[in-house]
Amino acid sequence: MIRVLIADDHNVFVEGIESLISGSEDIEVRERCYTVESVMERLSNAEMDVVLLDISFPQIEAGLGLCEYITQTYPTVKVIALTMHDDASLIKRVVKKGAKGYLLKNTTKVELLQAIRAVYQEKQYFNETITHILLNDEPQSRKSAAGVALKPKLTPRESEVLALIAQGLTTQQMAAQMFVSAKAVEFHRSSLLMKFGVPNTALLIKTAMELHLIA
């Protein structure tokens, strides 16, 4: 039985995806997660085979960070990105983060089940639509994607972690203050480093100050 975790912050969509999978003899939805923290917690406590991840969970950069976290921390877990975004540059970024498949949210039941079975068998899954988008990638889309990173858009959690990092708090201290796990704090820290394009905390603080995101 292929064990599936659905990660999306929209309850209606999760129910819809689960209804597509229900009735399958070899695929079962074991977990439904509506926050990044819950995904990390469930994966640490239960074995999963495939994660269906809304790449805008709750925003694109956070979704990409979570995708990378999953594929690096749990290499046997296969990630399929589920999104409304059909931008070639985003598809490429998702693949670089380790996702084995990419589906649009208007996917059919047949296609969804095919994708799950394919990645479970160590294959990649990109349908004709996604393949066509990649083959017809235009320079303008790459320019748009490149311009976004000048002043990163942070989630409330990332803003909180950034402020606490600037105060000099340790990971454990931040976890206690935010009432989350140390792993969750490290995830947000990694996401911040990725968004700012810096290799360490010192440069993160320096860049954030230059962008007037912290005092």
N, C-alpha and C positions, 0 to 999 in steps of 0.2 A: 504494500500500500504506500503510495506517495503522499507524504505528510506535508500539508501546505499551510503557510501562515499568510494572512492577508493584512497588509499594512496600509491604512488609509484613514484620514480624519473625517471622512464622510460616511456616516452610518448607512445611508441609503445605498451608496455605491458598494459597500462591503456586502450588504445583503444581496444585491444584484449579482455580484461575482459569485457569491456562495451558491446562489440558486442555479447558476450556470454549471457549477461543478457537481452539485447534488445529483445523485443517481449514478455517478460514475463508479464502476466496480474497482478501479485501481487508484483513484485519487480521493483524498479526504481532507476537508478543511479542519485543521486541529486548533488553530488559534486565530483570533481577530484582534488586531491592535489599532488603537486610535491615536496613540502618541508615540513619539520617538523613544521615550523612556520605557514604555511598555514593550516595545519590540525588543529592546536590548535585554530587558528582564526575562521575557518569555524564552528568548533564544538561549539564555544562560541556564534556564531550568528545564527546557524540553528540547528533544531532538527534532529537527525539522529538515525537510529535503529541499523545499522550494519556498521562496518568499515572493509574493506578488506585491510589489512596492510602488505606490503612487510616488512618482519622482518629485512631485510638488508637495512633499510631506514634511512640514506644512508649507515650505517654500522650496524652490528648486535647489538652492545651494544646500539646504539642510537635507533634502532627499538624496543628493549626490554624496554628501558626507556619510549618511547612513548606509548607502549602498556600498561605499568603500569600507566602512567599518564591518559590515556583515561579511563581505567577501574576504577580508583580511583576517578577521577574527575566527570565522567559521568557514574555512575553505571548501568544506563538503556541501555547504548550503548554496543552492543556485538562486540567483536573483533575476526576476523578470520585471522590467520596468513597465508600469501601467500609467499612461498619461494622455492628456489631450494635446500635448505639444508635438508637432510634426516637423520641428526644426532640425536640420541636418547636423548643425554644430552641437546641439544638445544630445542627439543620439550618439554622436562620437564621444562626447564627454562621459555619457553613461557607460558605454562600452569600456572606456579607459578605467572606469571605477570598478570594473569587474562583472557587470551584468552580463548574463548569457542570452537574454532575450529582450525585446522591446515591442510592446503592443500599445495601440491606441485604445482609448476607453470605449470605443464603439465596436470592439472586437466581438466576434460571434462565439457561440459555445464551442463549435467544432475547432475553431482556431485557438481558443484558449486552452482546450485540452491537448491539442497538438503541441502547443508551445511548452506546456508543463511536462509532457512526456519527453519531448526532445531535450530540454535542458537537464532533466533527470538522467538521461542517457549520455550526458557529457557533450551534448551538441549545442550549437547556437541556434536561435530562432529569430529570423527576421522575415516577415511576409513580403509579398510583392510591393506593397505600398511603401514600406520602410526602405526596401532595397532601391526602389525608384527614387526616393527622396535623396538617398545617399549618392546615387549615381549622378543626380542632377543638382548637386550642391552648388550654390552660387556664392561668389565672393562677398556679396553684400551681407548675407546672413552671418558670415564669419566676422565682418566688421562690427555688426550689431552686437554679437556675442562678446567681442573683445572690449567694447566700450563699457560694458556693464560693471566691470571690476574696479573702476576708478574710485567709487565710494560705495562699498558693500552695503547691501540692505540686510540688516541683522534681525533675527527673531528676538522676541522679548527675552527668552532664556539666554541667547548669545550676548545680548546687551548687558544682562545681569552678570554673566560670567566675566565679560570684559571689564566691567567696573570692579569686580572683586579681585581680578588679576592685578589691576592697576593699584589696588589697595595692598597688594603683597600677600594675600591669603594663600594658604596651601590648598591642594586638591581636597584633602579631608575637611579642612575648615569650610571650604565653599560648599561641599556636599552637605555638611551639617546645617549650614545656614540656609541652604536652598531646599532642604528636606528631600534630596535625591541621592542616588548612589554615586560613589567615586567614579564608576565607569561612565555614568551620564555626564559628569563634569568633564572628564577627559574627552568624551565625544564632542561636546560643545567647544572645548579648547581646540581640538583638531579641526573642527569646522571653521573656527575663527582664523586659524593659521592658513587654511586653504583659501578662504574668502579674501584675506588680505594679501595672499601670495608671499608670505614670509616664513622663514624656517624655524623661528624661535620666539619665545615670549617677549624678549627684550625688544626685538624689532616690531612685534605686534603692538606693544604699548606705544613705541615711538611713532609708528604709522598712524595709529588711532588718534594720538594727540595732534599730529599734523593735519588730520582730517576733521579735527574738532569734535570727535566722537566721545572723547573723555577729556577732562580738564587736567 
